[in-house]
Amino acid sequence: MATATTAQFEIHSHAVQYVMPDGTVLAEVTFPAVGDGVVDINHTFVDESLRGQGIAGRLLEQAAQELEETGRKARLSCSYAVNWFEKHPERAGLVA
């Protein structure tokens, strides 16, 4: 596997992924729509080789920015997302 330094963040309407050029997803946070203007941040994954490097926090920051820019709010069913939002009260307005 190539080094993670060649991976890039990809922002989608339902997820933020950290992806290698060959398409391999090394990390992601998913937030499918569950209602009008509401998503559910339901899953955060980071490949074992990248754990402890702040990737999950960067995923959540990118997801929060995407929600803010698109005027959506989030339910939090992922335990990591719950903890992240507790540590970032400036983003509390994004929680449904």
Secondary structure as GFF3:
##gff-version 3
##sequence-region A 1 96
A	DSSP	three_ten_helix	4	6	.	.	.	ID=ss1
A	DSSP	beta_strand	8	11	.	.	.	ID=ss2
A	DSSP	beta_strand	15	19	.	.	.	ID=ss3
A	DSSP	beta_strand	25	30	.	.	.	ID=ss4
A	DSSP	beta_strand	33	35	.	.	.	ID=ss5
A	DSSP	beta_strand	38	41	.	.	.	ID=ss6
A	DSSP	beta_strand	43	46	.	.	.	ID=ss7
A	DSSP	three_ten_helix	48	50	.	.	.	ID=ss8
A	DSSP	alpha_helix	55	70	.	.	.	ID=ss9
A	DSSP	beta_strand	73	76	.	.	.	ID=ss10
A	DSSP	alpha_helix	79	87	.	.	.	ID=ss11
A	DSSP	three_ten_helix	89	94	.	.	.	ID=ss12
###
